Amino acid sequence: MITCRMREAFIKTVTISSRFQVCIPREIVDNMTLTPGQKMQVFQYEDRIELVPVKSITARRGFLKGINPQIDRDEDRL
């Protein structure tokens, strides 16, 4: 198993089971506070697979705080 710490990220090597399952390493589970039964979105990006935890809308509340809502618009769009 290869371990490399890069920008607070852990890089590990895992094995795909005969049922195409993988185990997420404990360090990543603990670091991201993942829970059993949690939903994940799966993306194929070029030659890799990315897993992104699905967060509820209430968990996302406030993530846009401080964003500037002003948008420069074309004259014909005013």
C-alpha positions as CSV (number, residue, x, y, z in Angstrom):
1,M,0.0,0.0,0.0
2,I,1.4,3.4,-1.0
3,T,0.9,6.3,1.4
4,C,1.7,9.9,0.4
5,R,0.6,13.1,2.2
6,M,-0.1,15.9,-0.3
7,R,-1.8,19.1,0.6
8,E,-3.6,17.5,3.6
9,A,-4.8,14.7,1.3
10,F,-4.0,11.0,1.6
11,I,-3.1,8.9,-1.4
12,K,-3.7,5.2,-0.9
13,T,-3.8,2.2,-3.1
14,V,-6.9,0.0,-2.7
15,T,-8.0,-3.2,-4.5
16,I,-11.3,-3.6,-6.3
17,S,-13.1,-6.7,-5.1
18,S,-14.8,-9.3,-7.4
19,R,-18.1,-7.3,-6.8
20,F,-16.4,-4.1,-7.9
21,Q,-16.3,-2.7,-4.4
22,V,-13.5,-0.7,-2.8
23,C,-12.8,0.1,0.9
24,I,-12.1,3.7,1.8
25,P,-9.0,3.8,4.0
26,R,-9.6,4.7,7.7
27,E,-7.5,7.8,7.5
28,I,-9.7,9.3,4.8
29,V,-12.9,8.2,6.5
30,D,-11.8,9.9,9.7
31,N,-10.4,13.0,8.0
32,M,-13.7,13.5,6.0
33,T,-16.0,12.3,8.8
34,L,-17.8,9.9,6.5
35,T,-20.6,7.8,7.9
36,P,-22.0,4.4,7.0
37,G,-24.8,4.6,4.5
38,Q,-23.8,8.1,3.4
39,K,-24.5,8.8,-0.3
40,M,-21.7,9.5,-2.7
41,Q,-21.7,10.9,-6.2
42,V,-19.5,9.0,-8.6
43,F,-17.9,10.8,-11.5
44,Q,-15.7,9.6,-14.3
45,Y,-13.2,12.3,-15.2
46,E,-10.8,11.4,-18.1
47,D,-9.0,8.2,-16.8
48,R,-10.0,8.5,-13.1
49,I,-13.0,7.9,-10.8
50,E,-14.0,10.6,-8.2
51,L,-16.2,10.1,-5.2
52,V,-17.9,13.2,-3.8
53,P,-20.0,13.0,-0.6
54,V,-23.6,14.2,-1.1
55,K,-24.5,16.9,1.4
56,S,-28.0,17.8,2.4
57,I,-29.3,21.3,1.6
58,T,-29.2,22.2,5.3
59,A,-25.6,21.2,5.5
60,R,-24.8,23.6,2.7
61,R,-26.6,26.5,4.3
62,G,-24.3,29.6,4.5
63,F,-21.6,28.4,2.1
64,L,-22.2,31.4,-0.2
65,K,-21.9,33.9,2.7
66,G,-20.0,37.0,1.7
67,I,-20.3,36.3,-2.1
68,N,-20.8,39.4,-4.2
69,P,-24.2,39.1,-5.9
70,Q,-23.6,41.9,-8.3
71,I,-23.1,40.7,-11.9
72,D,-21.9,42.9,-14.8
73,R,-24.6,42.5,-17.5
74,D,-24.6,43.4,-21.2
75,E,-26.7,46.5,-22.0
76,D,-29.3,44.4,-23.8
77,R,-29.8,42.2,-20.7
78,L,-30.7,45.0,-18.2
